[in-house]
Amino acid sequence: MFVFKLVAGTIFTMALYIVVLFSAAGTWSWWRAWVFLGIAFIGTVGSMFSLWRDRKDLLAERMRPVVQKGQPWLDRIVVLPFVVSYVSLYIVIPRDVFHWHLLPKPGIIVSSFGLVLFLIGWRIVFLALYENPFAAPVVKYQAERQHKLVDTGVYSVVRHPMYAGMIPLLAGTSLWLESYAAAIYTLVPAGFLALRILVEERFLERQLVGYLDYMKRVRYRLIPYVW
């Protein structure tokens, strides 16, 4: 049953991307979007296989909803607009590319660099998930899973590497699909991620043993030498 849910969830997610992108574009003739979806599908399958092999409990946790029992009310307030802004990005991109034309399209060098950014962001997100078996979709203390501090791998560089990876992933997607306006719009979901970091750290300071010392060892939340 778990494998079925995993496969069904992957298919549903990819189908949702297809519906949102191409319905907003108003055309199926968009080769850059097909390349993006193909890479995303391969990356998703590969990531799922690696996590299934070594992090089955994490996959089960990641399949749970973004509103859960034990989640601070502030996190509920922040996570919902983040989800909305994340999904709306995939509407803004095709609307701008095919209808609005708010800014000139990026050239081949910039758009190709966007694909590189997307891949880098994806890799960082995967490494964060692989390193941290407690990377739940909500802020909570997972006592039933013997929740403990993770400070190795990418977590030794910044305290929130998964969020750090999301920013180049989203900006890179926008540039590859040729929308400067959407790349600027990624500041909206990035802003909600920054707010969520503040909520999450306030919670973890109180609930997770060793987190205060971890904050002293790893000074930066999201971007080394910046914040």
TORFIDO-835486 format. One record per residue (C-alpha): residue number from 0; residue in one letter; chain; y, x, z. Coordinates in steps of 0.02 Angstrom, whole numbers, plus 50000, padded with zeros to 5 digits. Last residue first. Layout:
% residues N
<atom i="NUM" aa="A" ch="A" north="Y" east="X" up="Z"/>
...
% end
This chain:
% residues 227
<atom i="226" aa="W" ch="A" north="51765" east="51097" up="50329"/>
<atom i="225" aa="V" ch="A" north="51828" east="51237" up="50215"/>
<atom i="224" aa="Y" ch="A" north="51741" east="51404" up="50251"/>
<atom i="223" aa="P" ch="A" north="51572" east="51330" up="50198"/>
<atom i="222" aa="I" ch="A" north="51585" east="51150" up="50135"/>
<atom i="221" aa="L" ch="A" north="51509" east="51002" up="50228"/>
<atom i="220" aa="R" ch="A" north="51506" east="51020" up="50418"/>
<atom i="219" aa="Y" ch="A" north="51555" east="51200" up="50446"/>
<atom i="218" aa="R" ch="A" north="51538" east="51297" up="50608"/>
<atom i="217" aa="V" ch="A" north="51351" east="51326" up="50614"/>
<atom i="216" aa="R" ch="A" north="51323" east="51417" up="50780"/>
<atom i="215" aa="K" ch="A" north="51448" east="51314" up="50882"/>
<atom i="214" aa="M" ch="A" north="51390" east="51150" up="50807"/>
<atom i="213" aa="Y" ch="A" north="51210" east="51200" up="50845"/>
<atom i="212" aa="D" ch="A" north="51256" east="51226" up="51028"/>
<atom i="211" aa="L" ch="A" north="51321" east="51047" up="51034"/>
<atom i="210" aa="Y" ch="A" north="51165" east="50985" up="50944"/>
<atom i="209" aa="G" ch="A" north="51044" east="51062" up="51067"/>
<atom i="208" aa="V" ch="A" north="50965" east="50900" up="51128"/>
<atom i="207" aa="L" ch="A" north="51008" east="50753" up="51015"/>
<atom i="206" aa="Q" ch="A" north="51085" east="50597" up="51093"/>
<atom i="205" aa="R" ch="A" north="51264" east="50630" up="51147"/>
<atom i="204" aa="E" ch="A" north="51318" east="50759" up="51019"/>
<atom i="203" aa="L" ch="A" north="51210" east="50667" up="50892"/>
<atom i="202" aa="F" ch="A" north="51315" east="50509" up="50903"/>
<atom i="201" aa="R" ch="A" north="51484" east="50596" up="50884"/>
<atom i="200" aa="E" ch="A" north="51408" east="50698" up="50744"/>
<atom i="199" aa="E" ch="A" north="51350" east="50544" up="50650"/>
<atom i="198" aa="V" ch="A" north="51516" east="50453" up="50663"/>
<atom i="197" aa="L" ch="A" north="51613" east="50605" up="50603"/>
<atom i="196" aa="I" ch="A" north="51488" east="50635" up="50464"/>
<atom i="195" aa="R" ch="A" north="51502" east="50453" up="50414"/>
<atom i="194" aa="L" ch="A" north="51687" east="50472" up="50387"/>
<atom i="193" aa="A" ch="A" north="51656" east="50621" up="50273"/>
<atom i="192" aa="L" ch="A" north="51525" east="50521" up="50179"/>
<atom i="191" aa="F" ch="A" north="51650" east="50379" up="50158"/>
<atom i="190" aa="G" ch="A" north="51773" east="50503" up="50083"/>
<atom i="189" aa="A" ch="A" north="51641" east="50569" up="49964"/>
<atom i="188" aa="P" ch="A" north="51607" east="50390" up="49908"/>
<atom i="187" aa="V" ch="A" north="51793" east="50375" up="49864"/>
<atom i="186" aa="L" ch="A" north="51820" east="50554" up="49801"/>
<atom i="185" aa="T" ch="A" north="51690" east="50512" up="49668"/>
<atom i="184" aa="Y" ch="A" north="51831" east="50415" up="49583"/>
<atom i="183" aa="I" ch="A" north="51903" east="50579" up="49519"/>
<atom i="182" aa="A" ch="A" north="51741" east="50613" up="49426"/>
<atom i="181" aa="A" ch="A" north="51745" east="50433" up="49366"/>
<atom i="180" aa="A" ch="A" north="51917" east="50462" up="49289"/>
<atom i="179" aa="Y" ch="A" north="51859" east="50624" up="49209"/>
<atom i="178" aa="S" ch="A" north="51724" east="50526" up="49118"/>
<atom i="177" aa="E" ch="A" north="51608" east="50610" up="48995"/>
<atom i="176" aa="L" ch="A" north="51431" east="50564" up="49051"/>
<atom i="175" aa="W" ch="A" north="51406" east="50746" up="49100"/>
<atom i="174" aa="L" ch="A" north="51571" east="50742" up="49195"/>
<atom i="173" aa="S" ch="A" north="51526" east="50586" up="49294"/>
<atom i="172" aa="T" ch="A" north="51351" east="50649" up="49335"/>
<atom i="171" aa="G" ch="A" north="51423" east="50815" up="49392"/>
<atom i="170" aa="A" ch="A" north="51545" east="50728" up="49510"/>
<atom i="169" aa="L" ch="A" north="51402" east="50627" up="49585"/>
<atom i="168" aa="L" ch="A" north="51282" east="50773" up="49606"/>
<atom i="167" aa="P" ch="A" north="51421" east="50894" up="49655"/>
<atom i="166" aa="I" ch="A" north="51464" east="50776" up="49801"/>
<atom i="165" aa="M" ch="A" north="51288" east="50724" up="49849"/>
<atom i="164" aa="G" ch="A" north="51235" east="50902" up="49887"/>
<atom i="163" aa="A" ch="A" north="51358" east="50918" up="50030"/>
<atom i="162" aa="Y" ch="A" north="51297" east="50752" up="50098"/>
<atom i="161" aa="M" ch="A" north="51120" east="50822" up="50103"/>
<atom i="160" aa="P" ch="A" north="51185" east="50985" up="50175"/>
<atom i="159" aa="H" ch="A" north="51260" east="50907" up="50332"/>
<atom i="158" aa="R" ch="A" north="51274" east="51045" up="50463"/>
<atom i="157" aa="V" ch="A" north="51315" east="51182" up="50340"/>
<atom i="156" aa="V" ch="A" north="51231" east="51350" up="50307"/>
<atom i="155" aa="S" ch="A" north="51091" east="51351" up="50436"/>
<atom i="154" aa="Y" ch="A" north="51048" east="51173" up="50387"/>
<atom i="153" aa="V" ch="A" north="51008" east="51238" up="50211"/>
<atom i="152" aa="G" ch="A" north="50855" east="51324" up="50284"/>
<atom i="151" aa="T" ch="A" north="50842" east="51309" up="50473"/>
<atom i="150" aa="D" ch="A" north="50940" east="51212" up="50605"/>
<atom i="149" aa="V" ch="A" north="50835" east="51056" up="50631"/>
<atom i="148" aa="L" ch="A" north="50858" east="50975" up="50802"/>
<atom i="147" aa="K" ch="A" north="50720" east="50866" up="50870"/>
<atom i="146" aa="H" ch="A" north="50660" east="50686" up="50853"/>
<atom i="145" aa="Q" ch="A" north="50491" east="50660" up="50933"/>
<atom i="144" aa="R" ch="A" north="50442" east="50529" up="50801"/>
<atom i="143" aa="E" ch="A" north="50450" east="50380" up="50919"/>
<atom i="142" aa="A" ch="A" north="50614" east="50447" up="50990"/>
<atom i="141" aa="Q" ch="A" north="50701" east="50436" up="50822"/>
<atom i="140" aa="Y" ch="A" north="50884" east="50442" up="50874"/>
<atom i="139" aa="K" ch="A" north="50988" east="50347" up="50746"/>
<atom i="138" aa="V" ch="A" north="51110" east="50369" up="50603"/>
<atom i="137" aa="V" ch="A" north="51038" east="50281" up="50451"/>
<atom i="136" aa="P" ch="A" north="50948" east="50335" up="50292"/>
<atom i="135" aa="A" ch="A" north="50834" east="50445" up="50400"/>
<atom i="134" aa="A" ch="A" north="50833" east="50634" up="50380"/>
<atom i="133" aa="F" ch="A" north="50711" east="50664" up="50524"/>
<atom i="132" aa="P" ch="A" north="50587" east="50770" up="50424"/>
<atom i="131" aa="N" ch="A" north="50729" east="50895" up="50389"/>
<atom i="130" aa="E" ch="A" north="50687" east="51042" up="50278"/>
<atom i="129" aa="Y" ch="A" north="50617" east="50942" up="50132"/>
<atom i="128" aa="L" ch="A" north="50761" east="50818" up="50138"/>
<atom i="127" aa="A" ch="A" north="50892" east="50955" up="50143"/>
<atom i="126" aa="L" ch="A" north="50805" east="51052" up="50005"/>
<atom i="125" aa="F" ch="A" north="50801" east="50895" up="49898"/>
<atom i="124" aa="V" ch="A" north="50986" east="50861" up="49924"/>
<atom i="123" aa="I" ch="A" north="51028" east="51041" up="49880"/>
<atom i="122" aa="R" ch="A" north="50922" east="51033" up="49722"/>
<atom i="121" aa="W" ch="A" north="51002" east="50870" up="49666"/>
<atom i="120" aa="G" ch="A" north="51176" east="50944" up="49691"/>
<atom i="119" aa="I" ch="A" north="51132" east="51097" up="49588"/>
<atom i="118" aa="L" ch="A" north="51058" east="50988" up="49451"/>
<atom i="117" aa="F" ch="A" north="51212" east="50876" up="49446"/>
<atom i="116" aa="L" ch="A" north="51328" east="51026" up="49445"/>
<atom i="115" aa="V" ch="A" north="51232" east="51098" up="49296"/>
<atom i="114" aa="L" ch="A" north="51250" east="50931" up="49206"/>
<atom i="113" aa="G" ch="A" north="51436" east="50934" up="49242"/>
<atom i="112" aa="F" ch="A" north="51448" east="51109" up="49171"/>
<atom i="111" aa="S" ch="A" north="51383" east="51033" up="49010"/>
<atom i="110" aa="S" ch="A" north="51524" east="50905" up="49018"/>
<atom i="109" aa="V" ch="A" north="51652" east="51043" up="49048"/>
<atom i="108" aa="I" ch="A" north="51589" east="51151" up="48905"/>
<atom i="107" aa="I" ch="A" north="51566" east="51005" up="48784"/>
<atom i="106" aa="G" ch="A" north="51741" east="50939" up="48809"/>
<atom i="105" aa="P" ch="A" north="51794" east="50815" up="48943"/>
<atom i="104" aa="K" ch="A" north="51845" east="50643" up="48879"/>
<atom i="103" aa="P" ch="A" north="52030" east="50600" up="48882"/>
<atom i="102" aa="L" ch="A" north="52084" east="50492" up="49029"/>
<atom i="101" aa="L" ch="A" north="52085" east="50305" up="49064"/>
<atom i="100" aa="H" ch="A" north="51977" east="50267" up="48912"/>
<atom i="99" aa="W" ch="A" north="51950" east="50088" up="48976"/>
<atom i="98" aa="H" ch="A" north="51810" east="50023" up="48864"/>
<atom i="97" aa="F" ch="A" north="51667" east="50140" up="48816"/>
<atom i="96" aa="V" ch="A" north="51686" east="50293" up="48929"/>
<atom i="95" aa="D" ch="A" north="51785" east="50205" up="49065"/>
<atom i="94" aa="R" ch="A" north="51669" east="50056" up="49079"/>
<atom i="93" aa="P" ch="A" north="51519" east="50173" up="49067"/>
<atom i="92" aa="I" ch="A" north="51576" east="50280" up="49216"/>
<atom i="91" aa="V" ch="A" north="51653" east="50143" up="49323"/>
<atom i="90" aa="I" ch="A" north="51490" east="50046" up="49331"/>
<atom i="89" aa="Y" ch="A" north="51387" east="50193" up="49391"/>
<atom i="88" aa="L" ch="A" north="51525" east="50232" up="49516"/>
<atom i="87" aa="S" ch="A" north="51509" east="50053" up="49579"/>
<atom i="86" aa="V" ch="A" north="51338" east="50093" up="49651"/>
<atom i="85" aa="Y" ch="A" north="51406" east="50236" up="49757"/>
<atom i="84" aa="S" ch="A" north="51562" east="50139" up="49809"/>
<atom i="83" aa="V" ch="A" north="51455" east="49993" up="49867"/>
<atom i="82" aa="V" ch="A" north="51333" east="50107" up="49960"/>
<atom i="81" aa="F" ch="A" north="51479" east="50195" up="50044"/>
<atom i="80" aa="P" ch="A" north="51556" east="50027" up="50088"/>
<atom i="79" aa="L" ch="A" north="51393" east="49983" up="50179"/>
<atom i="78" aa="V" ch="A" north="51371" east="50150" up="50266"/>
<atom i="77" aa="V" ch="A" north="51538" east="50152" up="50358"/>
<atom i="76" aa="I" ch="A" north="51531" east="49988" up="50455"/>
<atom i="75" aa="R" ch="A" north="51346" east="50007" up="50493"/>
<atom i="74" aa="D" ch="A" north="51380" east="50183" up="50555"/>
<atom i="73" aa="L" ch="A" north="51514" east="50118" up="50671"/>
<atom i="72" aa="W" ch="A" north="51391" east="49991" up="50742"/>
<atom i="71" aa="P" ch="A" north="51276" east="50131" up="50797"/>
<atom i="70" aa="Q" ch="A" north="51098" east="50113" up="50728"/>
<atom i="69" aa="G" ch="A" north="50967" east="50069" up="50858"/>
<atom i="68" aa="K" ch="A" north="50896" east="49928" up="50752"/>
<atom i="67" aa="Q" ch="A" north="50923" east="49956" up="50567"/>
<atom i="66" aa="V" ch="A" north="51048" east="49936" up="50424"/>
<atom i="65" aa="V" ch="A" north="51021" east="50054" up="50277"/>
<atom i="64" aa="P" ch="A" north="50847" east="49984" up="50246"/>
<atom i="63" aa="R" ch="A" north="50683" east="50081" up="50266"/>
<atom i="62" aa="M" ch="A" north="50610" east="50179" up="50120"/>
<atom i="61" aa="R" ch="A" north="50680" east="50342" up="50188"/>
<atom i="60" aa="E" ch="A" north="50573" east="50327" up="50344"/>
<atom i="59" aa="A" ch="A" north="50412" east="50310" up="50245"/>
<atom i="58" aa="L" ch="A" north="50463" east="50458" up="50138"/>
<atom i="57" aa="L" ch="A" north="50498" east="50559" up="50296"/>
<atom i="56" aa="D" ch="A" north="50326" east="50519" up="50367"/>
<atom i="55" aa="K" ch="A" north="50244" east="50576" up="50206"/>
<atom i="54" aa="R" ch="A" north="50333" east="50745" up="50215"/>
<atom i="53" aa="D" ch="A" north="50215" east="50881" up="50150"/>
<atom i="52" aa="R" ch="A" north="50120" east="50814" up="50000"/>
<atom i="51" aa="W" ch="A" north="50221" east="50656" up="49980"/>
<atom i="50" aa="L" ch="A" north="50381" east="50758" up="49991"/>
<atom i="49" aa="S" ch="A" north="50326" east="50872" up="49849"/>
<atom i="48" aa="F" ch="A" north="50265" east="50725" up="49743"/>
<atom i="47" aa="M" ch="A" north="50421" east="50625" up="49777"/>
<atom i="46" aa="S" ch="A" north="50531" east="50770" up="49726"/>
<atom i="45" aa="G" ch="A" north="50437" east="50794" up="49562"/>
<atom i="44" aa="V" ch="A" north="50441" east="50608" up="49523"/>
<atom i="43" aa="T" ch="A" north="50626" east="50597" up="49564"/>
<atom i="42" aa="G" ch="A" north="50670" east="50753" up="49464"/>
<atom i="41" aa="I" ch="A" north="50576" east="50690" up="49312"/>
<atom i="40" aa="F" ch="A" north="50662" east="50521" up="49326"/>
<atom i="39" aa="A" ch="A" north="50835" east="50598" up="49353"/>
<atom i="38" aa="I" ch="A" north="50811" east="50713" up="49204"/>
<atom i="37" aa="G" ch="A" north="50760" east="50567" up="49093"/>
<atom i="36" aa="L" ch="A" north="50901" east="50458" up="49160"/>
<atom i="35" aa="F" ch="A" north="51032" east="50592" up="49124"/>
<atom i="34" aa="V" ch="A" north="50962" east="50622" up="48949"/>
<atom i="33" aa="W" ch="A" north="50965" east="50434" up="48917"/>
<atom i="32" aa="A" ch="A" north="51145" east="50425" up="48981"/>
<atom i="31" aa="R" ch="A" north="51197" east="50566" up="48865"/>
<atom i="30" aa="W" ch="A" north="51115" east="50479" up="48719"/>
<atom i="29" aa="W" ch="A" north="51217" east="50321" up="48732"/>
<atom i="28" aa="S" ch="A" north="51164" east="50194" up="48601"/>
<atom i="27" aa="W" ch="A" north="51101" east="50055" up="48714"/>
<atom i="26" aa="T" ch="A" north="51270" east="49969" up="48709"/>
<atom i="25" aa="G" ch="A" north="51383" east="49862" up="48817"/>
<atom i="24" aa="A" ch="A" north="51428" east="50009" up="48928"/>
<atom i="23" aa="A" ch="A" north="51424" east="49903" up="49086"/>
<atom i="22" aa="S" ch="A" north="51256" east="49831" up="49034"/>
<atom i="21" aa="F" ch="A" north="51196" east="50005" up="48990"/>
<atom i="20" aa="L" ch="A" north="51237" east="50089" up="49155"/>
<atom i="19" aa="V" ch="A" north="51194" east="49948" up="49275"/>
<atom i="18" aa="V" ch="A" north="51031" east="49896" up="49190"/>
<atom i="17" aa="I" ch="A" north="50968" east="50074" up="49166"/>
<atom i="16" aa="Y" ch="A" north="51012" east="50128" up="49343"/>
<atom i="15" aa="L" ch="A" north="50926" east="49972" up="49412"/>
<atom i="14" aa="A" ch="A" north="50771" east="50008" up="49310"/>
<atom i="13" aa="M" ch="A" north="50766" east="50184" up="49382"/>
<atom i="12" aa="T" ch="A" north="50778" east="50115" up="49558"/>
<atom i="11" aa="F" ch="A" north="50647" east="49981" up="49527"/>
<atom i="10" aa="I" ch="A" north="50525" east="50106" up="49454"/>
<atom i="9" aa="T" ch="A" north="50547" east="50224" up="49602"/>
<atom i="8" aa="G" ch="A" north="50528" east="50081" up="49728"/>
<atom i="7" aa="A" ch="A" north="50372" east="50018" up="49641"/>
<atom i="6" aa="V" ch="A" north="50295" east="50191" up="49646"/>
<atom i="5" aa="L" ch="A" north="50335" east="50214" up="49831"/>
<atom i="4" aa="K" ch="A" north="50284" east="50036" up="49876"/>
<atom i="3" aa="F" ch="A" north="50118" east="50060" up="49785"/>
<atom i="2" aa="V" ch="A" north="50090" east="50226" up="49873"/>
<atom i="1" aa="F" ch="A" north="50121" east="50142" up="50041"/>
<atom i="0" aa="M" ch="A" north="50000" east="50000" up="50000"/>
% end
